[in-house]
Amino acid sequence: MTRCVGWTLVLLATASCDGNSVTKPVTLSGTHPLIMIDSTPLPVWERTAASGDELYTIGGELRALSRGRMAVVRVTQWHSPVHGHLPPDPDTVIVTYRYDGTRLLLSYPNTVPGGPYTDTGTVDDETITMQTRFFLPSRVRSYRYNVP
């Protein structure tokens, strides 16, 4: 009986440490540049104001920080028919991140519009793809980041 219990424990330990476990903790590191929004390479047109000024997303990144935190950076720029291109305007939000199975979860604080909420994404060898929520107007967009 002891021999069977011993083999059972070895088999269970082997099965849970085979490297294919979806609950294995994963840590992201470095900076991951934004390369595409909804399958469109940057810059991406966002909207036109009543004045004729147009807003574009021209860049962004996911920057891994310490203690399970990440900086989500989005850089926009207004193009004005009267004033030309205005300076780029970066916006950074610090979020917490974790893996839940095969999903990457970015949890936004209650200080962001519509917060708190969580965006869901996937990570592979080449890209991080996040389904990012926007509240004004309300929509979900696919943001693709490069994994250097």
DSSP file with accessible surface (Angstrom, degrees, kcal/mol):
  #  RESIDUE AA STRUCTURE BP1 BP2  ACC     N-H-->O    O-->H-N    N-H-->O    O-->H-N    TCO  KAPPA ALPHA  PHI   PSI    X-CA   Y-CA   Z-CA
    1    1 A M     >        0   0  182      0, 0.0     4,-2.1     0, 0.0     5,-0.2   0.000 360.0 360.0 360.0 -45.3    0.0    0.0    0.0
    2    2 A T  H  >  +     0   0  124      1,-0.2     4,-2.5     2,-0.2     5,-0.2   0.897 360.0  55.3 -60.3 -38.6    2.8    2.5    0.9
    3    3 A R  H  > S+     0   0  199      1,-0.2     4,-2.1     2,-0.2    -1,-0.2   0.911 108.2  47.7 -62.7 -41.1    4.5    1.7   -2.4
    4    4 A C  H  > S+     0   0   83      2,-0.2     4,-2.3     1,-0.2    -1,-0.2   0.912 111.4  50.0 -66.6 -42.0    1.3    2.6   -4.4
    5    5 A V  H  X S+     0   0   73     -4,-2.1     4,-2.4     2,-0.2    -2,-0.2   0.927 109.5  52.3 -63.4 -42.1    0.8    5.8   -2.5
    6    6 A G  H  X S+     0   0   34     -4,-2.5     4,-2.1     1,-0.2    -2,-0.2   0.932 111.2  45.9 -59.8 -46.0    4.4    6.8   -3.2
    7    7 A W  H  X S+     0   0  155     -4,-2.1     4,-2.6     2,-0.2    -1,-0.2   0.891 110.3  54.4 -66.3 -36.3    4.0    6.2   -6.9
    8    8 A T  H  X S+     0   0   75     -4,-2.3     4,-2.6     2,-0.2    -2,-0.2   0.934 108.8  48.1 -63.0 -42.9    0.8    8.1   -6.9
    9    9 A L  H  X S+     0   0  109     -4,-2.4     4,-2.7     2,-0.2     5,-0.2   0.913 111.4  50.4 -64.8 -40.1    2.5   11.1   -5.3
   10   10 A V  H  X S+     0   0   76     -4,-2.1     4,-2.6     2,-0.2    -2,-0.2   0.936 111.8  47.8 -62.9 -44.0    5.3   11.0   -7.8
   11   11 A L  H  X S+     0   0  115     -4,-2.6     4,-2.6     2,-0.2    -2,-0.2   0.922 112.9  48.0 -64.2 -42.4    2.9   10.8  -10.7
   12   12 A L  H  X S+     0   0  109     -4,-2.6     4,-2.0     2,-0.2    -2,-0.2   0.929 112.6  48.7 -64.7 -41.9    0.9   13.8   -9.4
   13   13 A A  H  X S+     0   0   53     -4,-2.7     4,-0.9    -5,-0.2    -2,-0.2   0.922 112.9  48.1 -64.4 -40.5    4.0   15.8   -8.8
   14   14 A T  H >< S+     0   0   88     -4,-2.6     3,-0.6    -5,-0.2    -2,-0.2   0.928 110.4  51.2 -66.2 -42.1    5.2   15.0  -12.3
   15   15 A A  H >< S+     0   0   64     -4,-2.6     3,-0.7     1,-0.2    -1,-0.2   0.881 111.6  47.1 -65.1 -34.7    1.9   15.9  -13.9
   16   16 A S  H 3< S+     0   0   76     -4,-2.0    -1,-0.2     1,-0.2    -2,-0.2   0.649 116.6  43.6 -84.7  -9.4    1.8   19.3  -12.1
   17   17 A C  T << S+     0   0  103     -4,-0.9    -1,-0.2    -3,-0.6    -2,-0.2   0.010  74.4 114.6-120.5  28.3    5.4   20.2  -13.0
   18   18 A D  S <  S-     0   0   86     -3,-0.7    -1,-0.1     1,-0.1    -2,-0.1   0.488  85.5-114.3 -82.2   0.6    5.5   19.2  -16.6
   19   19 A G  S    S+     0   0   44     -3,-0.2    -1,-0.1    -4,-0.0    -3,-0.1   0.357 102.1  86.8  85.2  -8.0    5.9   22.7  -18.0
   20   20 A N        +     0   0  131     -5,-0.2     2,-0.2     3,-0.0    -3,-0.1   0.324  54.0 129.0-104.2   6.1    2.5   22.7  -19.7
   21   21 A S    >   -     0   0   41      1,-0.2     3,-1.0    -5,-0.1    -5,-0.0  -0.433  51.6-151.0 -65.5 130.8    0.6   23.9  -16.7
   22   22 A V  T 3  S+     0   0   86      1,-0.2    79,-0.2    -2,-0.2    -1,-0.2   0.616  94.8  59.6 -78.3 -11.4   -1.7   26.8  -17.5
   23   23 A T  T 3  S+     0   0  113     77,-0.1    -1,-0.2     2,-0.1    76,-0.1   0.390  73.2 128.2 -96.0   5.0   -1.4   28.1  -13.9
   24   24 A K    <   -     0   0  113     -3,-1.0     2,-0.1     1,-0.1    -7,-0.0  -0.371  69.2-110.7 -59.2 130.0    2.4   28.4  -14.1
   25   25 A P        -     0   0  121      0, 0.0     2,-0.4     0, 0.0    -1,-0.1  -0.419  36.6-165.4 -67.6 137.4    3.3   32.0  -13.0
   26   26 A V        -     0   0   62     -2,-0.1     2,-0.5    -3,-0.1    73,-0.1  -0.976   6.8-158.0-125.2 138.2    4.6   34.1  -15.8
   27   27 A T        -     0   0  114     -2,-0.4     2,-0.3    71,-0.1    37,-0.0  -0.970   7.6-149.4-118.4 126.6    6.5   37.4  -15.4
   28   28 A L        -     0   0   18     -2,-0.5     2,-0.3    37,-0.1    40,-0.1  -0.685  19.8-175.8 -87.5 147.5    6.6   39.9  -18.2
   29   29 A S        +     0   0   91     -2,-0.3    36,-0.1     2,-0.0     2,-0.0  -0.956  36.0  16.4-140.2 158.9    9.7   42.1  -18.5
   30   30 A G  S    S-     0   0   44     -2,-0.3    34,-2.6    34,-0.3     2,-0.4  -0.259  90.6 -48.4  84.1-165.3   10.8   45.0  -20.6
   31   31 A T  E     -A   63   0A  58     32,-0.2    32,-0.2    -2,-0.0    -2,-0.0  -0.926  40.6-162.3-116.6 134.1    9.0   47.4  -22.9
   32   32 A H  E     -A   62   0A  10     30,-3.1    30,-2.2    -2,-0.4   115,-0.1  -0.932  17.6-141.4-120.3 104.9    6.5   46.2  -25.5
   33   33 A P  E     -A   61   0A  51      0, 0.0   113,-2.7     0, 0.0     2,-0.3  -0.393  18.9-114.5 -71.4 142.2    5.8   48.9  -28.2
   34   34 A L  E     +B  145   0A   9     26,-2.6   111,-0.3   111,-0.2    26,-0.2  -0.586  40.7 167.0 -70.9 128.1    2.2   49.3  -29.6
   35   35 A I  E     +     0   0A  62    109,-2.9     7,-1.1     1,-0.3     2,-0.3   0.618  56.1  16.2-118.7 -18.6    2.3   48.3  -33.3
   36   36 A M  E     -BC 144  41A  46    108,-1.5   108,-2.7     5,-0.2     2,-0.4  -0.997  47.7-157.7-158.8 146.4   -1.4   48.0  -34.3
   37   37 A I  E >  S-BC 143  40A   0      3,-2.4     3,-1.8    -2,-0.3   106,-0.2  -0.995  87.6 -15.3-127.7 124.7   -4.9   48.9  -33.3
   38   38 A D  T 3  S-     0   0   70    104,-3.2    -1,-0.1    -2,-0.4   105,-0.1   0.916 129.0 -53.5  49.0  47.7   -7.8   46.8  -34.7
   39   39 A S  T 3  S+     0   0   96    103,-0.3    -1,-0.3     1,-0.2   104,-0.1   0.618 114.8 117.7  66.8  13.6   -5.4   45.3  -37.4
   40   40 A T  E <   -C   37   0A  71     -3,-1.8    -3,-2.4     4,-0.0    -1,-0.2  -0.953  64.3-127.2-112.2 124.8   -4.4   48.8  -38.6
   41   41 A P  E     -C   36   0A  82      0, 0.0    -5,-0.2     0, 0.0    -6,-0.1  -0.319  51.7 -55.7 -64.9 152.5   -0.7   49.9  -38.2
   42   42 A L  S    S+     0   0   42     -7,-1.1    16,-0.1    -8,-0.1     2,-0.1  -0.359 108.7  59.8 -68.6 151.0    0.0   53.1  -36.4
   43   43 A P  S    S-     0   0   82      0, 0.0     2,-0.5     0, 0.0    15,-0.2   0.554  72.5-173.4 -75.5 152.2   -0.9   56.0  -36.8
   44   44 A V  E     -D   57   0A  11     13,-2.4    13,-2.8    -2,-0.1     2,-0.2  -0.966  23.8-124.9-120.1 125.9   -4.6   55.3  -36.3
   45   45 A W  E     +D   56   0A 125     -2,-0.5    11,-0.2    11,-0.2     3,-0.1  -0.460  28.9 176.9 -65.9 134.0   -7.3   57.9  -36.8
   46   46 A E  E     -     0   0A  11      9,-3.4     2,-0.3     1,-0.4    10,-0.2   0.810  53.5 -36.6-105.8 -49.9   -9.5   58.2  -33.7
   47   47 A R  E     -D   55   0A 130      8,-1.2     8,-2.9     2,-0.0     2,-0.5  -0.982  43.9-119.5-169.6 164.1  -11.9   61.0  -34.4
   48   48 A T  E     -D   54   0A  68     -2,-0.3     6,-0.2     6,-0.2     2,-0.1  -0.970  28.7-139.6-116.2 129.4  -12.5   64.4  -35.9
   49   49 A A    >   -     0   0   28      4,-3.3     3,-2.1    -2,-0.5    -2,-0.0  -0.346  31.1-102.2 -79.9 166.3  -13.6   67.4  -33.8
   50   50 A A  T 3  S+     0   0  119      1,-0.3    -1,-0.1     2,-0.1    -2,-0.0   0.815 122.9  60.3 -58.9 -28.1  -16.2   69.9  -34.8
   51   51 A S  T 3  S-     0   0   79      2,-0.1    -1,-0.3     1,-0.1     3,-0.1   0.563 121.8-106.6 -76.6  -8.8  -13.3   72.3  -35.7
   52   52 A G  S <  S+     0   0   33     -3,-2.1    -2,-0.1     1,-0.4     2,-0.1   0.337  74.7 141.2  95.8  -7.7  -11.9   69.8  -38.2
   53   53 A D        -     0   0   34     27,-0.1    -4,-3.3    -5,-0.1     2,-0.4  -0.459  40.6-146.8 -66.0 141.3   -9.0   68.9  -36.0
   54   54 A E  E     -DE  48  79A  67     25,-2.7    25,-3.1    -6,-0.2     2,-0.5  -0.933   2.1-146.3-116.9 138.6   -8.2   65.1  -36.1
   55   55 A L  E     -DE  47  78A  15     -8,-2.9    -9,-3.4    -2,-0.4    -8,-1.2  -0.878  19.1-177.1-104.5 130.7   -6.9   63.0  -33.3
   56   56 A Y  E     -DE  45  77A  46     21,-2.3    21,-2.4    -2,-0.5     2,-0.6  -0.954  28.2-132.3-124.0 144.2   -4.5   60.1  -34.1
   57   57 A T  E     +DE  44  76A   0    -13,-2.8   -13,-2.4    -2,-0.4    19,-0.3  -0.883  31.2 172.3 -88.5 120.9   -3.0   57.4  -31.9
   58   58 A I  E     -     0   0A  55     17,-2.5     2,-0.3    -2,-0.6    18,-0.2   0.503  54.8 -19.8-110.5  -8.1    0.7   57.6  -32.9
   59   59 A G  E     + E   0  75A  15     16,-1.4    16,-2.7     2,-0.0     2,-0.3  -0.984  53.6 160.8-177.0-177.9    2.3   55.3  -30.4
   60   60 A G  E     - E   0  74A  13     -2,-0.3   -26,-2.6    14,-0.3     2,-0.3  -0.910  13.4-155.9 162.0 175.9    2.2   53.6  -27.1
   61   61 A E  E     -AE  33  73A  50     12,-1.8    12,-3.0   -28,-0.3     2,-0.5  -0.978  22.7-123.1-167.4 160.4    3.7   50.7  -25.1
   62   62 A L  E     -AE  32  72A   0    -30,-2.2   -30,-3.1    -2,-0.3     2,-0.5  -0.983  31.4-168.0-107.3 124.2    3.3   48.3  -22.3
   63   63 A R  E     -AE  31  71A  87      8,-2.5     8,-2.8    -2,-0.5   -32,-0.2  -0.954  15.6-136.7-119.9 112.9    6.2   48.7  -19.8
   64   64 A A  E     - E   0  70A  20    -34,-2.6   -34,-0.3    -2,-0.5     6,-0.2  -0.472  27.2-177.4 -69.1 132.2    6.6   46.0  -17.2
   65   65 A L        -     0   0   56      4,-2.6     3,-0.4    -2,-0.2     4,-0.2  -0.541  32.1 -74.5-115.0-173.7    7.3   47.4  -13.7
   66   66 A S  S >  S+     0   0   65      1,-0.2     3,-0.9    -2,-0.2    -1,-0.2  -0.331 103.4  28.3 -81.4 165.0    8.1   45.7  -10.4
   67   67 A R  T 3  S-     0   0  199      1,-0.2    -1,-0.2    -2,-0.1     3,-0.1   0.822 131.9 -56.5  56.9  40.2    5.6   43.9   -8.1
   68   68 A G  T 3  S+     0   0   30     -3,-0.4    29,-2.7     1,-0.2     2,-0.3   0.785 103.6 130.8  69.8  26.4    3.1   42.8  -10.8
   69   69 A R  E <   - F   0  96A  73     -3,-0.9    -4,-2.6    27,-0.2     2,-0.3  -0.808  35.5-168.6-112.7 156.5    2.5   46.3  -12.1
   70   70 A M  E     -EF  64  95A   0     25,-2.8    25,-3.0    -2,-0.3     2,-0.6  -0.999  19.9-133.0-143.7 141.6    2.6   47.6  -15.7
   71   71 A A  E     -EF  63  94A   0     -8,-2.8    -8,-2.5    -2,-0.3     2,-0.7  -0.857  17.8-159.0 -92.9 123.4    2.6   51.1  -17.3
   72   72 A V  E     -EF  62  93A  18     21,-3.0    21,-2.1    -2,-0.6     2,-0.4  -0.934  15.6-171.1-103.3 113.4    0.1   51.3  -20.1
   73   73 A V  E     -EF  61  92A  10    -12,-3.0   -12,-1.8    -2,-0.7     2,-0.4  -0.903  12.2-179.3-112.7 133.2    1.1   54.2  -22.3
   74   74 A R  E     -EF  60  91A  56     17,-2.4    17,-2.2    -2,-0.4     2,-0.5  -0.999  10.5-159.2-130.6 127.8   -0.9   55.7  -25.2
   75   75 A V  E     +EF  59  90A  28    -16,-2.7   -17,-2.5    -2,-0.4   -16,-1.4  -0.941  14.1 179.4-112.4 122.4    0.5   58.6  -27.3
   76   76 A T  E     -EF  57  89A  17     13,-2.0    13,-3.4    -2,-0.5     2,-0.3  -0.774   8.9-164.0-116.6 163.7   -2.0   60.7  -29.2
   77   77 A Q  E     -E   56   0A  29    -21,-2.4   -21,-2.3    -2,-0.3     2,-0.4  -0.971  14.1-136.9-150.4 132.9   -1.5   63.7  -31.5
   78   78 A W  E     -E   55   0A  63      9,-0.4     8,-2.6    -2,-0.3     2,-0.5  -0.723  11.4-156.9 -86.5 137.9   -4.0   66.3  -32.8
   79   79 A H  E     -EG  54  85A  38    -25,-3.1   -25,-2.7    -2,-0.4     6,-0.2  -0.979  15.1-167.1-114.0 117.1   -3.6   67.4  -36.5
   80   80 A S  E  >  - G   0  84A   9      4,-2.8     4,-2.0    -2,-0.5   -27,-0.1  -0.898  25.3-148.3-110.9 131.9   -5.2   70.8  -37.0
   81   81 A P  T  4 S+     0   0   98      0, 0.0    -1,-0.1     0, 0.0     4,-0.1   0.790 105.3  36.6 -65.1 -22.7   -5.9   72.4  -40.4
   82   82 A V  T  4 S+     0   0  118      2,-0.1   -30,-0.0     1,-0.1    -2,-0.0   0.879 130.3  26.5 -93.4 -44.8   -5.2   75.8  -38.8
   83   83 A H  T  4 S-     0   0  139      1,-0.3     2,-0.1     3,-0.0    -1,-0.1   0.423  95.8-137.5-104.4  -1.5   -2.3   75.0  -36.4
   84   84 A G  E  <  -G   80   0A  32     -4,-2.0    -4,-2.8     2,-0.0     2,-0.5  -0.417  62.3  -9.2  77.8-154.0   -0.7   72.0  -38.0
   85   85 A H  E     -G   79   0A 127     -6,-0.2    -6,-0.2    -2,-0.1    -8,-0.0  -0.677  69.7-147.6 -83.7 122.5    0.5   69.0  -36.0
   86   86 A L        -     0   0   63     -8,-2.6     3,-0.1    -2,-0.5    -2,-0.0  -0.429  38.0 -76.7 -80.7 164.2    0.3   69.7  -32.2
   87   87 A P        -     0   0  106      0, 0.0    -9,-0.4     0, 0.0    -1,-0.2  -0.251  57.4 -93.2 -61.6 147.7    2.9   68.1  -29.9
   88   88 A P        -     0   0   73      0, 0.0   -11,-0.2     0, 0.0   -13,-0.0  -0.295  36.5-147.8 -58.6 145.5    2.4   64.4  -29.1
   89   89 A D  E     -F   76   0A  97    -13,-3.4   -13,-2.0    -3,-0.1     2,-0.2  -0.891  10.0-160.3-123.4  97.2    0.4   63.8  -25.9
   90   90 A P  E     -F   75   0A  80      0, 0.0     2,-0.4     0, 0.0   -15,-0.2  -0.547   3.8-166.8 -79.0 144.0    1.4   60.7  -23.9
   91   91 A D  E     -F   74   0A  97    -17,-2.2   -17,-2.4    -2,-0.2     2,-0.4  -0.998   5.9-169.0-129.6 125.3   -1.0   59.3  -21.3
   92   92 A T  E     -F   73   0A  69     -2,-0.4     2,-0.4   -19,-0.2   -19,-0.2  -0.964   7.9-175.8-122.0 133.4    0.2   56.7  -18.8
   93   93 A V  E     -F   72   0A  30    -21,-2.1   -21,-3.0    -2,-0.4     2,-0.6  -0.994  19.9-140.0-124.6 132.4   -1.9   54.5  -16.5
   94   94 A I  E     +F   71   0A  77     -2,-0.4     2,-0.3   -23,-0.2   -23,-0.2  -0.829  32.1 171.3 -92.9 124.0   -0.3   52.2  -13.9
   95   95 A V  E     -F   70   0A   3    -25,-3.0   -25,-2.8    -2,-0.6     2,-0.3  -0.803  32.1-117.0-124.0 166.6   -2.2   48.9  -13.7
   96   96 A T  E     -FH  69 107A  76     11,-1.7    11,-2.9    -2,-0.3     2,-0.3  -0.786  31.7-161.0 -99.8 151.4   -1.7   45.6  -12.0
   97   97 A Y  E     + H   0 106A  23    -29,-2.7     2,-0.3    -2,-0.3     9,-0.2  -0.956  17.0 158.4-133.6 155.6   -1.3   42.5  -14.2
   98   98 A R  E     - H   0 105A 132      7,-1.6     7,-3.1    -2,-0.3     2,-0.4  -0.967  36.2-110.3-161.3 164.3   -1.6   38.7  -13.7
   99   99 A Y  E     - H   0 104A  52     -2,-0.3     2,-0.4     5,-0.2     5,-0.2  -0.868  20.7-171.9-102.6 138.3   -2.2   35.6  -15.7
  100  100 A D  E >   - H   0 103A  70      3,-2.4     3,-1.7    -2,-0.4     2,-0.6  -0.886  69.8 -52.7-127.2  95.5   -5.5   33.6  -15.3
  101  101 A G  T 3  S-     0   0   28     -2,-0.4   -77,-0.0     1,-0.3    -2,-0.0  -0.598 123.4 -20.4  72.6-117.2   -5.0   30.4  -17.2
  102  102 A T  T 3  S+     0   0  104     -2,-0.6    21,-0.4    -3,-0.1     2,-0.3   0.334 119.3  97.6-104.6   6.5   -3.9   31.4  -20.7
  103  103 A R  E <   -H  100   0A 102     -3,-1.7    -3,-2.4    19,-0.1     2,-0.5  -0.770  64.7-140.7-101.2 142.0   -5.2   35.0  -20.4
  104  104 A L  E     -HI  99 121A   0     17,-2.9    17,-2.4    -2,-0.3     2,-0.5  -0.862  22.1-159.4 -93.9 128.5   -3.2   38.2  -19.4
  105  105 A L  E     -HI  98 120A   8     -7,-3.1    -7,-1.6    -2,-0.5     2,-0.6  -0.954  10.1-167.0-116.1 123.8   -5.4   40.4  -17.2
  106  106 A L  E     -HI  97 119A   2     13,-2.4    13,-2.6    -2,-0.5     2,-0.7  -0.952  11.9-156.3-107.7 116.4   -4.7   44.1  -16.8
  107  107 A S  E     -HI  96 118A  28    -11,-2.9   -11,-1.7    -2,-0.6    11,-0.2  -0.843   6.3-154.4-101.0 115.8   -6.6   45.6  -13.9
  108  108 A Y  E     - I   0 117A  16      9,-3.1     9,-0.7    -2,-0.7   -13,-0.1  -0.595  19.3-114.3 -87.1 148.3   -7.2   49.3  -14.1
  109  109 A P    >   -     0   0   45      0, 0.0     3,-1.3     0, 0.0     8,-0.1  -0.222  26.9-106.1 -76.9 170.5   -7.8   51.4  -10.9
  110  110 A N  T 3  S+     0   0  120      1,-0.2     5,-0.2     5,-0.2     4,-0.1   0.555 110.6  76.9 -74.4  -3.5  -11.0   53.2  -10.1
  111  111 A T  T 3  S+     0   0  118      2,-0.1    -1,-0.2     3,-0.1     3,-0.1   0.577  79.2  83.4 -83.8  -8.6   -9.4   56.5  -11.0
  112  112 A V  S X  S-     0   0   18     -3,-1.3     3,-2.5     1,-0.1   -19,-0.0  -0.623 101.2 -83.2 -90.5 153.9   -9.7   55.9  -14.7
  113  113 A P  T 3  S+     0   0   96      0, 0.0    22,-0.1     0, 0.0    -1,-0.1  -0.333 118.3   7.7 -55.7 128.6  -13.0   56.7  -16.6
  114  114 A G  T 3  S-     0   0   48      1,-0.2    -3,-0.1    -4,-0.1    -4,-0.1   0.469 112.1-169.9  80.0   0.8  -15.4   53.8  -16.1
  115  115 A G    <   +     0   0   24     -3,-2.5    -5,-0.2    -5,-0.2    -1,-0.2  -0.210  47.7  53.0 -80.5 167.9  -13.0   52.1  -13.6
  116  116 A P  S    S+     0   0   94      0, 0.0     2,-0.3     0, 0.0    -6,-0.1   0.622  77.2 130.6 -78.9 152.1  -12.2   49.9  -12.0
  117  117 A Y  E     -I  108   0A  31     -9,-0.7    -9,-3.1    -8,-0.1     2,-0.4  -0.956  46.2-124.6-155.9 170.5  -12.2   47.3  -14.8
  118  118 A T  E     -I  107   0A  46     -2,-0.3     2,-0.3   -11,-0.2   -11,-0.2  -0.987  11.8-151.2-128.9 128.0  -10.0   44.6  -16.3
  119  119 A D  E     -I  106   0A   2    -13,-2.6   -13,-2.4    -2,-0.4     2,-0.4  -0.737  17.0-144.1 -91.7 148.1   -8.8   44.2  -19.9
  120  120 A T  E     +IJ 105 131A  48     11,-0.8    11,-2.9    -2,-0.3     2,-0.3  -0.908  27.1 154.9-117.1 140.2   -8.1   40.7  -21.2
  121  121 A G  E     -IJ 104 130A   4    -17,-2.4   -17,-2.9    -2,-0.4     2,-0.3  -0.887  31.4-122.3-150.6-179.9   -5.4   39.6  -23.6
  122  122 A T  E     - J   0 129A  72      7,-2.2     7,-2.5    -2,-0.3     2,-0.4  -0.930  15.3-151.4-129.1 154.6   -3.1   36.9  -24.8
  123  123 A V  E     + J   0 128A  47    -21,-0.4     2,-0.2    -2,-0.3     5,-0.2  -0.989  20.3 161.9-127.7 132.7    0.7   36.6  -25.1
  124  124 A D        -     0   0   84      3,-2.5    -2,-0.0    -2,-0.4     0, 0.0  -0.717  57.5 -78.6-131.7-169.1    2.7   34.6  -27.6
  125  125 A D  S    S+     0   0  155     -2,-0.2     3,-0.1     1,-0.2    22,-0.0   0.731 126.2  25.6 -65.5 -22.6    6.3   34.6  -28.7
  126  126 A E  S    S+     0   0  142      1,-0.2    21,-2.4    20,-0.1     2,-0.3   0.693 121.0  24.5-114.7 -28.4    5.8   37.6  -31.0
  127  127 A T  E     - K   0 146A  22     19,-0.2    -3,-2.5     2,-0.0     2,-0.5  -0.966  47.7-145.0-142.8 157.5    2.9   39.7  -29.7
  128  128 A I  E     -JK 123 145A   0     17,-2.3    17,-3.2    -2,-0.3     2,-0.6  -0.997  25.2-165.1-114.5 122.9    0.7   40.7  -26.8
  129  129 A T  E     -JK 122 144A  20     -7,-2.5    -7,-2.2    -2,-0.5     2,-0.4  -0.959   6.3-172.0-115.7 116.7   -2.9   41.3  -27.9
  130  130 A M  E     -JK 121 143A   0     13,-2.9    13,-3.0    -2,-0.6     2,-1.0  -0.898  24.5-141.1-111.0 136.0   -5.1   43.1  -25.5
  131  131 A Q  E     -JK 120 142A  85    -11,-2.9   -11,-0.8    -2,-0.4     2,-0.4  -0.861  34.6-162.0 -90.1 101.5   -8.9   43.7  -25.8
  132  132 A T  E     - K   0 141A  11      9,-3.3     9,-2.8    -2,-1.0     2,-0.3  -0.785   7.5-141.2-100.8 130.3   -8.9   47.3  -24.5
  133  133 A R  E     - K   0 140A  92     -2,-0.4     2,-0.4     7,-0.2     7,-0.2  -0.672  15.1-172.7 -91.2 136.3  -12.1   48.9  -23.2
  134  134 A F  E   > - K   0 139A  39      5,-2.9     5,-2.4    -2,-0.3   -20,-0.1  -0.983   9.9-166.5-124.9 143.5  -12.9   52.6  -23.9
  135  135 A F  E > 5 + K   0 138A  64     -2,-0.4     3,-0.5     3,-0.2    -1,-0.1   0.641  68.0  77.0-105.9 -19.4  -15.8   54.3  -22.3
  136  136 A L  T 3 5S+     0   0  158      1,-0.7    -1,-0.2   -23,-0.1     2,-0.1  -0.819 122.7   8.9-129.4  94.8  -16.1   57.5  -24.3
  137  137 A P  T 3 5S-     0   0   81      0, 0.0    -1,-0.7     0, 0.0     2,-0.4   0.676 110.7-119.8 -76.0 161.6  -17.4   56.3  -26.7
  138  138 A S  E < 5 + K   0 135A  99     -3,-0.5     2,-0.3    -2,-0.1    -3,-0.2  -0.521  60.1 120.6 -72.7 117.8  -18.1   52.9  -25.3
  139  139 A R  E   < - K   0 134A  92     -5,-2.4    -5,-2.9    -2,-0.4     2,-0.4  -0.973  54.3-122.3-166.1 165.6  -16.2   50.3  -27.3
  140  140 A V  E     - K   0 133A  88     -2,-0.3     2,-0.3    -7,-0.2    -7,-0.2  -0.973  28.8-172.5-119.3 131.9  -13.6   47.5  -27.2
  141  141 A R  E     - K   0 132A  15     -9,-2.8    -9,-3.3    -2,-0.4     2,-0.7  -0.926  25.0-121.0-125.4 152.2  -10.5   47.6  -29.4
  142  142 A S  E     - K   0 131A  24     -2,-0.3  -104,-3.2   -11,-0.2     2,-0.5  -0.832  26.7-168.3 -94.8 113.5   -7.8   45.2  -30.1
  143  143 A Y  E     -BK  37 130A   4    -13,-3.0   -13,-2.9    -2,-0.7     2,-0.5  -0.908   4.2-160.2-103.8 124.7   -4.3   46.6  -29.2
  144  144 A R  E     -BK  36 129A  86   -108,-2.7  -109,-2.9    -2,-0.5  -108,-1.5  -0.922   6.9-170.5-110.9 126.6   -1.3   44.6  -30.5
  145  145 A Y  E     -BK  34 128A   5    -17,-3.2   -17,-2.3    -2,-0.5     2,-0.2  -0.874  22.8-117.7-114.0 146.6    2.1   45.1  -28.9
  146  146 A N  E     - K   0 127A  64   -113,-2.7   -19,-0.2    -2,-0.3   -20,-0.1  -0.586  12.6-145.2 -82.3 141.7    5.4   43.7  -30.1
  147  147 A V              0   0   37    -21,-2.4  -115,-0.1    -2,-0.2  -117,-0.1  -0.931 360.0 360.0-104.4 103.0    7.4   41.2  -28.0
  148  148 A P              0   0  120      0, 0.0   -21,-0.0     0, 0.0  -116,-0.0  -0.223 360.0 360.0 -64.6 360.0   11.0   42.1  -28.7
